[in-house]
Amino acid sequence: MSQRIIFAGTPDFAAVHLKALLEANFEIVAVYTQPDRPAGRGHKLTPSPVKSLALEHNLPVFTPVNFKDEADIATWESHQADLAIVVAYGLILPERVLNAPRLGCINVHGSLLPKWRGAAPIQRALLSGDPVTGVTIMQIVKALDAGAMLVKRELTIAPEDTSGTLFERLASLGASALVDSLPAILEQKISPEPQDEAQVTYAQKLTKDECPLDFTKSAAQLSLQVRGLNPWPVATCKLADVTYKVFAAQAAPCAESAEPGTILEVNHEGIVVACGQNSALTLVTIQAPGKGKVAACDLARSKKDLFARGNRFA
């Protein structure tokens, strides 16, 4: 017997999950997503990735601003769903909404809970240098990401991973975990596991204040910062009052003593900059204001005086 499912999500990460559910022929009776937002240089109203996918499959789409309106809650209840699946939706669901589906609501979260509850679990795992991360399918309760866990899948973080690549890998992992486990969840054959509150950590939302590279830190720390902030909000460094975005960098030991931020050399890999703890960071891919991303070594060779040995990043 088919089960009636509401899907709620907004970005690409969520769309990957909806696509997997549709391909597995689960019955999606309604799709909820954020309202269209201005995007691009023309600030044209643009549907979310989830809305675009849902419309392609002729699914009914609902875009409430919030769930404070009685009519929006009544509409949600009218779907008479067995289960609601929420993936990166972006709205807080009130208790009446959570309780409306027969089996409640579940969420696919991009971390191994109880670690990294909150808004930016994928980025915080990278920024902190975690060796592994994963996804957790959990029951949704009123408290933030605090519900009992149903399914967990691990993923090793690769040395070359950025937040962008890790988002893609975890979206794929979460979608497969959801499709594989959903029949058992619908049949209530999985025993929920409470989270250990003593192990909870929080993944605060990223801000642009975290972008500037502090070269007094070790190159290893800065490399994590570059990876964790790519593709947004992107690490930055400043030379001669010009701020450059740094999209890729590599850490290495430093054989010579120099003030942090000092340019040591330009080689075929990039611009080598002295850092704290006897280390050096090679800037590999950077972007000047108003320009495209380029190999740092190419930019440095085109501006030899600016990127000369001994010059210092602020």
Summary of the structure (lengths in Angstrom):
residues: 314
radius of gyration: 22.8
end to end distance: 64.3
largest distance: 72.0
contacts: 995
relative contact order: 0.10
helix: 28%
strand: 30%
